[in-house]
Amino acid sequence: MNAPTQLAHVTPEIKPRPAPPALIEALKSRFGAQFSEAMAVREQHGRDESAYTTVPPPAGVVFAESTADVQDAIQLCAQHKVPVIPYGVGSSLEGHLLAVQGGISLDVNRMSKVLSVNAEDLTVTVQPGVTRKQLNDEIKSTGLFFPIDPGADASIGGMVATRASGTNAVRYGTMRENVLALEVVTAQGEAIRTGTRAKKSSAGYDLTRLFVGSEGTLGVITEVTLRIYPLPEAVSAAICSFPTIADAVNTVIQTIQLGVPIARVELIDGNSVRAVNQHSKLSLREEPMLLMEFHGSPAGVKEQAEVVQDIARDQHGADFEWADTPEERTRLWTARHNAYFAAVQSRPGCRCITTDTCVPISRLADALLDTVAEADASGIPYFLVGHVGDGNFHMGYLIDPDDADEHARAEQLNHQVVARALALGGTCTGEHGVGLHKMGFLVDEAGEGAVAMMRTIKLALDPDNIMNPGKVFVV
């Protein structure tokens, strides 16, 4: 098996475009206190959760409060051909918001209103700064919920931009399936609308899907219309420990292939359980573990759970441990969502290089078990978590950021994970997006011709390459 040939994801090419004094003065005049040049603010907006630590911060930060603010900021930057980098809550893992070509960070967190809830149609329209937890808090009185759950309390705009998914994707799909319409401000500062609240349409090009997953390189999202769902009548969560990762993975494969409509099925390895126990003060068995959740009628939930328990027993799994109350389920899933931060804290001062491959469910065991064997042999501390119900898993290599050899070895492991996934018919990124870290991998996966077509679309919509330049592919 050969490693991917492209290396653009290892070291980002930093080519800052200076922000001329005339632009800075124009932004100050237009935005007043909504614009900041303070170094602490710029540094906050110039880093994310990726392993990149040496990219200079943006020249300034605009705190947008309306679509008009976004339009004016982009129009001013366009006049000077200075980059615009959309910023949500900063939870991305692939360097999406780093100012590799300089520019202005456009923070949309203050655009945080739920604009309309159409409960009868199962839709909701929000501004991009609304977070997934905020949205569910605001609509829970309607008996509805938004299921996409990437773990971090990410902003809806950021989730659209990266085509996020997460723990519920095996049943409810990803952002691609759950975004109906958008308002987007283009590189020329024009606000356009894509899609409607109707559940389907054949009217023209599907511009909504073009912007979902575009990572801020085509425009800035200012409104999102989403599908929402009735809260299930019954919900039960369970954990099941296994002697080996192979047993856990085979349980998942058989569950999915049998068509069991499980809502969530997450794998965490023994390293992750150990870190979670320490971080969240739990006493889970420090073995590979599946965290599962079943949605439906009481009878349906019971039937699903019995089928999966039988499969797990055949694969040497322990009896299920149940979390039936909302408080117990919240504690369990909070611990899972904190697995990344728990692991990072287990090695003080480290940075995390993450993988994000997704493969066809039938090849999950092949991809995952070889990956674990390579990580064990490397000697680098690591953890494994996965939305394994849809074939997506993440390795997190915990490296000393000052140890160049360790960094290189972790990147080589990442190469091998991606190469294996592509050879098995999978993808280099199931949900995190390309950003900086996977630019070369995108070429390996899609091919030069497809990436050239993406570049043509980018330059047609953004001829001066001001929208989050230096991400996804080189222009």
Summary of the structure (lengths in Angstrom):
residues: 475
radius of gyration: 22.1
end to end distance: 29.9
largest distance: 69.6
contacts: 1718
relative contact order: 0.14
helix: 40%
strand: 20%
